[in-house]
Amino acid sequence: MLRHPCCAETTPASGPARPRRAFLADLGMGFTGLALAALLDRDGRAATAAWAPPDGRPHFAPRAKSVIWLFMNGGVSHMESFDPKPMITRYGGKTIKETPYAAVQDPQKLALERAMTKDANGQQRDVLYPLQVGFRKHGQSGIEISDWFPHIARHADRISVVRSLWTTDSNHMAQTQFHTGRNLLDGEFPTLGGWVHYGLGSLNENLPQFISMGTREYWNRKDGLYLGPAHDAVPLRVDPRNPLDYGTPQRPFSPRAQAVGYDLVERLGALSGVEYPDDPATAARIASYELAFRMQQSVPEAIDFAAETEDTKRLYGLDLPHCREFGTQLLAARRLVERGVRFIQIQHGGGGAGAWDAHSGLRANHEKMARAVDQPIGGLLHDLARRGLLEETIVIFASEFGRTPGSQGADGRDHHPFAFSVWLAGGGIKAGHVHGATDELGFHGVEDRHYVTDIHATILKLLGLDSRRLEVPGRKRLAIDHGTPIDDIIA
């Protein structure tokens, strides 16, 4: 058998002991051996008692197994979704300075803004714009939810609304900031999904543990970054015939021909792993080849709705053109969670600034966007609950920032990083609860303010992870990167 030079046998008298990674590769252990060798040998760090890479087990007892992350790109108006502010209607048409709430524009309160890209948007808008939708109290909890979200409102007693979030980027790079916790002016950092994938082991070896659906703009496409490309999300299309990029051969191959190809790739991967044991790109590529082989059978089955009842399909709105696309993604998400996928990241309205970005025509924009997502989300919550999956699955509804209480042009609202709302449900989340509050104009959080990484910390805690125990040597994280769990929304 031909041997790689670094695999040559040595004796104690003739040189150092044979490298473990070479021994493992020669045993034909494929990526299993490579991964073990890399973990044992990577920069000598495994020999350091102060640090060890994650072993795939939670740090403490988890309350949840999976996350379905629903992200509305463009900036949802918090005041017209989950945080009603009747005072902006009462004082509509007046400037903020003409109201009793002029102090909200105190320059010190506005100093947190750090825009990656300055343009005509993300500005102060002084003339108050009345609410464009009504609100009602729902459920025994009495949570006020806008009339644009009637299906989500039926689940008011299942969700916790956080009304006091803030961020710093007033432009759409805030999309990345919500996922990573860091302003892009500071550089690029792993997303929450990347950290979860890095920290927890697989629940199903035949499916990717981190999946992304929907369009991601160029500034928001990476997840692993310094954790390595193996921790990027796998982009998925809900099309059983072609769910993955490069997942289907252009012409048919017999099983025997495919086996020959896979065997060759495995052999070449093992050789590359021996020569470049610490190259994360090589390791990720080999892992992706092996996972891709298993996924060719598992993924199409997971997103094939043939076994779903017509009632279930209607529950998600698959019979309605305005919400069919999003409903299809959410039904796929439920099926993937059922099969053990850890983190499913679904982008709605992705591309460019984002479809929720209502600088003009806010009423028409948000009515249309809400109709596209409301029934599918309500269906998802109902379906998860009736199958016993909601108690182990965290569902989050989020956006990069809110929108200004003042008008932009005649009938729009601008970007607003100073206060906005998200909600969570499921896996350990307190049901029927509101946390935090904004001032009378929805301008700033005034009770229990939270930076976006407090949401990250809450989700990690429910998954049984301590972010400080996931730190990588040489990549010291700031306290704000870790955030603080919002214990008040944990059941």
C-alpha positions in Angstrom: 0.0 0.0 0.0 1.3 3.5 -0.9 2.0 5.5 2.2 2.0 9.2 2.8 5.5 10.3 3.9 4.3 11.5 7.3 2.8 8.0 7.9 6.1 6.2 7.9 6.7 4.0 10.9 9.4 5.1 13.4 10.9 3.6 16.4 11.9 5.3 19.7 15.5 5.0 18.6 14.9 6.5 15.1 12.6 9.4 15.9 9.4 10.5 17.5 6.4 8.3 17.9 4.1 7.9 14.9 1.5 10.7 14.8 -1.8 9.6 16.2 -3.7 11.3 13.3 -1.7 9.2 10.8 -2.4 6.0 12.6 -6.1 6.8 12.8 -6.2 7.7 9.1 -4.4 4.5 8.1 -6.9 2.5 10.0 -9.5 3.8 7.5 -11.5 5.6 10.1 -12.3 8.4 7.6 -13.6 11.6 9.1 -14.1 10.0 12.5 -10.4 9.5 12.8 -9.6 12.9 11.4 -11.9 14.7 13.7 -10.6 12.8 16.7 -7.0 13.5 15.7 -7.7 17.2 15.1 -9.4 17.5 18.4 -6.5 15.8 20.2 -3.8 17.6 18.4 -5.2 21.1 17.4 -2.5 23.6 18.4 -1.7 21.4 21.4 -4.8 22.8 23.1 -6.3 19.5 24.2 -3.3 19.0 26.5 -4.2 22.2 28.3 -6.3 21.5 31.3 -7.7 25.0 31.2 -9.5 24.5 27.9 -11.2 21.6 26.1 -13.3 21.7 23.0 -17.0 21.0 23.4 -17.9 17.3 23.7 -21.4 17.7 22.3 -23.1 17.4 25.7 -25.0 20.2 27.4 -23.3 21.9 30.4 -26.4 21.4 32.6 -29.8 19.9 32.2 -31.5 21.5 29.2 -35.2 22.5 29.0 -35.2 22.4 25.1 -33.7 20.4 22.3 -34.3 22.5 19.3 -34.8 26.1 18.1 -37.0 27.4 15.3 -35.7 31.0 14.6 -38.2 33.1 12.6 -36.6 36.3 11.4 -38.5 39.1 9.7 -36.1 41.0 7.5 -36.4 44.8 7.2 -37.7 45.9 10.6 -41.1 45.1 12.0 -42.9 48.1 13.6 -43.1 47.1 17.3 -45.8 49.7 17.9 -48.1 48.0 15.3 -47.4 44.4 16.3 -46.7 43.6 20.0 -46.3 47.0 21.8 -49.2 49.3 21.3 -48.6 53.0 21.8 -51.9 55.0 21.7 -50.1 58.2 22.6 -48.6 58.4 19.1 -52.2 58.5 17.8 -53.3 61.1 20.4 -50.4 63.3 19.4 -50.3 62.4 15.8 -49.2 65.2 13.5 -47.3 67.0 16.3 -43.6 67.0 16.7 -42.1 65.1 19.5 -41.0 68.4 21.1 -44.6 69.5 21.2 -45.5 66.5 23.4 -44.8 65.8 27.1 -42.2 63.3 26.0 -39.6 65.5 24.4 -36.9 64.0 26.6 -36.8 60.9 24.5 -34.6 62.8 22.1 -32.0 63.6 24.7 -28.7 63.2 22.7 -27.2 61.0 25.5 -30.0 58.5 25.0 -29.4 58.5 21.3 -25.6 58.0 21.5 -25.7 54.2 21.4 -26.3 54.3 17.6 -23.4 53.0 15.5 -24.4 52.6 11.8 -22.2 50.4 9.6 -23.5 52.3 6.5 -25.0 55.8 6.8 -27.6 56.8 4.3 -30.8 58.8 4.1 -32.5 56.3 6.3 -32.0 55.5 10.0 -32.7 59.2 10.9 -34.7 60.9 13.6 -38.3 61.5 12.5 -39.9 64.2 14.5 -43.6 64.3 13.4 -45.6 61.6 15.2 -47.4 59.1 12.9 -50.7 57.6 14.3 -51.0 53.9 14.8 -52.2 52.2 11.5 -53.9 49.2 13.1 -56.0 48.3 16.1 -55.0 46.2 19.1 -57.0 43.8 21.3 -56.3 41.8 24.4 -56.0 38.1 24.0 -56.2 35.0 26.1 -56.3 34.8 29.9 -53.0 36.7 29.9 -54.6 39.7 28.2 -51.6 40.3 26.0 -52.3 43.1 23.5 -51.5 42.0 20.0 -52.3 44.0 16.8 -55.1 43.0 14.5 -52.6 42.2 11.8 -51.7 39.0 13.7 -55.0 37.2 14.6 -53.5 33.6 14.3 -50.6 34.4 16.6 -53.0 36.2 18.9 -54.8 32.9 19.5 -51.6 31.6 21.1 -51.2 34.6 23.4 -51.2 32.3 26.4 -48.2 30.4 25.0 -45.8 33.2 24.3 -43.6 35.6 26.2 -43.3 39.1 24.6 -40.1 41.1 25.3 -40.9 44.7 24.6 -37.6 46.4 25.6 -34.9 45.2 23.3 -32.3 47.6 21.8 -29.4 47.3 19.3 -26.9 49.8 17.9 -26.9 49.6 14.1 -29.6 51.8 12.6 -29.2 50.3 9.1 -29.8 46.7 7.9 -26.5 45.3 9.0 -28.5 45.1 12.2 -29.8 41.8 10.7 -26.3 40.4 11.3 -26.0 42.1 14.6 -29.2 40.3 15.9 -27.8 37.0 14.8 -24.2 37.5 16.1 -24.6 40.1 18.9 -21.9 42.3 17.4 -22.0 45.4 15.3 -20.3 44.8 11.9 -18.0 47.7 12.7 -16.4 45.4 15.2 -15.8 42.6 12.6 -17.5 39.3 11.8 -18.5 36.9 14.5 -20.3 33.5 14.8 -24.1 33.6 14.9 -26.1 32.1 17.7 -26.9 29.1 15.5 -23.2 28.6 14.8 -22.5 28.6 18.6 -25.3 26.1 19.2 -24.0 23.8 16.4 -20.5 24.1 17.9 -21.6 23.3 21.4 -24.1 20.5 21.0 -23.9 17.1 19.5 -26.1 15.7 16.8 -29.6 14.3 17.4 -29.7 12.7 14.0 -26.5 11.8 12.1 -28.4 11.6 8.8 -29.5 15.3 8.8 -27.7 18.6 9.2 -28.0 20.0 12.7 -28.2 23.6 11.5 -30.4 24.5 8.6 -31.2 27.8 7.0 -34.2 28.5 4.8 -35.1 31.7 2.9 -32.9 34.4 1.4 -29.9 35.8 3.3 -28.3 39.0 2.1 -24.6 38.9 1.5 -23.7 40.5 4.9 -25.7 37.8 6.7 -24.7 34.5 5.1 -22.0 33.2 7.3 -22.4 31.5 10.7 -19.3 29.7 11.8 -16.7 32.2 11.0 -13.8 31.7 13.5 -15.5 28.5 14.7 -14.9 27.1 11.2 -17.1 26.6 8.1 -18.3 23.3 9.5 -20.6 25.4 11.7 -22.3 27.3 8.9 -25.9 26.6 8.4 -26.8 24.3 5.5 -29.1 26.2 3.0 -32.2 24.2 2.3 -35.0 24.5 -0.3 -38.3 22.8 0.4 -38.2 20.8 -2.8 -37.7 17.0 -2.4 -36.4 16.8 -6.0 -33.6 19.4 -5.4 -33.4 20.4 -1.7 -29.6 21.1 -1.5 -27.1 22.9 -3.7 -25.2 20.3 -5.7 -27.1 17.5 -3.9 -28.5 15.9 -7.1 -26.3 14.6 -9.9 -26.8 16.1 -13.4 -27.2 12.6 -14.8 -28.2 9.4 -13.1 -25.5 7.1 -11.6 -25.9 3.5 -10.6 -25.5 2.6 -6.9 -22.3 0.8 -7.8 -20.9 3.9 -9.6 -21.8 6.1 -6.7 -20.1 3.8 -4.3 -16.9 4.0 -6.3 -17.0 7.8 -6.2 -17.7 7.9 -2.5 -14.9 5.5 -1.8 -12.5 7.7 -3.8 -13.6 10.9 -2.0 -13.2 9.2 1.4 -9.7 8.0 0.5 -8.6 11.4 -0.8 -10.2 13.1 2.2 -8.2 10.9 4.5 -5.0 11.8 2.8 -5.8 15.5 2.9 -6.7 15.1 6.6 -3.3 13.6 7.3 -1.4 16.4 5.5 -3.5 19.3 6.7 -5.0 18.1 10.1 -5.6 21.6 11.4 -7.2 23.1 8.3 -10.9 23.8 9.2 -11.8 24.2 5.5 -10.5 20.7 4.8 -12.2 19.2 7.8 -15.5 20.9 7.0 -15.3 19.7 3.4 -14.7 16.1 4.4 -17.5 16.3 6.9 -19.8 17.8 4.3 -19.1 15.0 1.9 -19.9 12.3 4.4 -23.0 14.1 5.6 -24.1 14.8 2.0 -24.0 11.1 1.3 -26.4 10.4 4.2 -28.5 13.4 3.4 -29.3 12.4 -0.1 -31.8 9.9 1.3 -32.8 11.6 4.6 -33.5 15.2 3.5 -35.9 14.5 0.6 -38.0 12.3 3.0 -38.0 15.0 5.7 -39.4 17.6 3.4 -41.8 15.3 1.5 -45.3 16.3 2.6 -47.1 13.3 1.0 -47.8 11.8 4.5 -49.2 15.0 5.8 -53.0 15.3 6.0 -54.8 18.0 4.1 -56.0 19.5 7.4 -52.4 19.9 8.5 -51.5 21.5 5.2 -54.4 24.0 5.5 -53.3 24.7 9.1 -50.1 26.2 7.7 -51.9 28.0 4.9 -50.5 25.9 2.1 -53.8 26.3 0.2 -53.5 30.1 0.3 -51.2 31.8 -2.2 -50.3 34.7 0.1 -48.8 32.4 2.7 -48.0 29.2 0.9 -44.2 29.8 0.7 -43.7 30.6 4.3 -46.2 28.0 5.4 -44.2 25.4 3.4 -41.0 26.3 5.2 -42.6 26.1 8.6 -44.2 22.7 8.0 -40.8 21.6 6.9 -39.3 23.0 10.1 -41.8 21.0 12.2 -40.8 17.8 10.3 -37.1 18.6 10.7 -37.5 19.2 14.5 -39.4 15.9 14.7 -36.4 14.2 13.1 -33.8 15.8 15.4 -32.5 18.9 13.7 -31.2 21.3 16.4 -31.4 24.8 14.9 -33.6 25.9 12.0 -33.2 29.5 10.9 -35.9 30.8 8.6 -35.6 34.2 7.0 -38.8 35.9 5.9 -38.6 38.8 3.4 -34.9 38.4 2.9 -32.9 40.2 0.1 -31.8 43.8 -0.1 -33.0 45.8 3.0 -35.8 43.3 3.7 -39.4 43.2 2.7 -40.7 44.6 6.1 -38.7 47.8 5.5 -41.7 50.2 5.3 -40.2 53.6 4.6 -43.5 54.4 2.9 -46.9 52.8 2.7 -46.4 51.2 6.1 -50.1 50.1 6.4 -50.1 48.3 3.1 -46.6 46.8 3.6 -47.2 45.4 7.1 -50.7 44.1 6.2 -49.2 42.2 3.3 -46.2 40.9 5.3 -48.3 39.9 8.3 -50.8 38.0 6.1 -47.8 36.0 4.7 -46.5 34.9 8.1 -49.4 35.0 10.6 -51.3 31.9 9.7 -48.2 29.7 9.2 -46.8 30.8 12.6 -50.1 30.2 14.3 -50.3 26.8 12.6 -46.7 25.9 13.6 -47.4 26.7 17.3 -50.6 24.6 17.2 -49.0 21.7 15.4 -46.0 21.6 17.7 -48.2 21.7 20.8 -50.5 19.0 19.7 -47.6 16.7 18.9 -45.9 17.3 22.2 -43.0 19.1 20.5 -43.5 22.6 21.7 -42.3 21.7 25.2 -38.9 20.8 23.8 -38.7 23.4 21.0 -38.0 27.1 21.3 -39.8 29.3 18.7 -38.7 32.9 18.4 -40.2 35.7 16.3 -37.7 38.5 15.8 -36.6 41.4 13.5 -33.4 43.5 13.4 -35.0 46.6 14.9 -38.3 48.4 15.3 -39.6 51.5 13.5 -39.8 55.2 14.4 -42.9 56.7 16.2 -42.4 59.6 13.8 -43.4 59.5 10.1 -41.0 59.2 7.2 -42.6 60.9 4.3 -46.4 60.8 4.3 -47.0 57.3 5.5 -43.9 55.4 6.4 -41.7 54.8 9.4 -37.9 54.8 9.5 -35.4 52.3 11.3 -35.5 52.4 15.1 -32.7 50.6 17.0 -33.5 52.2 20.4 -36.5 49.9 21.2 -38.3 46.9 19.7 -40.1 43.7 20.5 -39.6 40.0 20.0 -41.5 37.0 21.4 -40.6 33.5 22.3 -42.6 30.3 23.0 -42.0 26.7 23.9 -39.1 24.9 25.5 -38.9 26.3 29.0 -40.4 29.8 28.1 -43.0 31.3 30.5 -46.4 31.2 28.8 -48.7 34.2 28.6 -46.2 36.8 29.8 -45.0 40.3 28.9 -41.5 41.4 30.0 -40.1 44.9 29.8 -41.7 48.2 28.7 -41.1 51.2 26.5 -42.0 54.8 27.1 -45.3 56.3 25.9 -44.0 56.8 22.4 -42.3 53.4 22.1 -39.0 55.3 21.7 -36.8 53.8 24.4 -37.0 50.9 26.8 -37.8 52.1 30.3 -38.2 48.8 32.2 -35.9 45.8 31.9 -33.9 47.0 28.9 -32.1 44.2 27.0 -29.4 44.1 24.4 -30.0 41.4 21.7 -27.5 39.0 23.3 -29.7 38.6 26.3 -32.0 36.8 23.9 -29.0 34.6 22.9 -28.2 33.9 26.5 -31.7 32.9 27.3 -31.9 30.4 24.4 -28.5 29.0 25.3 -29.5 28.5 28.9 -32.6 26.7 27.9 -30.5 24.4 25.6 -28.2 23.7 28.6 -25.2 25.7 27.4 -23.0 28.2 29.1 -21.5 30.5 26.5 -18.4 31.2 28.6 -17.5 27.5 28.5 -17.7 27.6 24.7 -15.0 30.3 24.3 -12.1 29.5 21.9 -8.5 30.3 23.0 -7.3 33.5 21.4 -10.9 34.7 20.8 -11.8 36.4 24.1 -15.4 37.5 24.1 -16.7 40.7 25.7 -19.3 40.5 28.5 -21.9 42.0 26.2 -21.2 39.1 23.7 -22.4 36.6 26.3 -25.4 38.6 27.4 -27.5 37.7 30.5 -30.4 35.2 30.4 -33.8 36.9 30.9 -34.9 34.7 33.8 -38.2 36.4 34.0 -39.4 34.8 30.8 -38.2 31.3 31.8 -40.8 29.1 33.3 
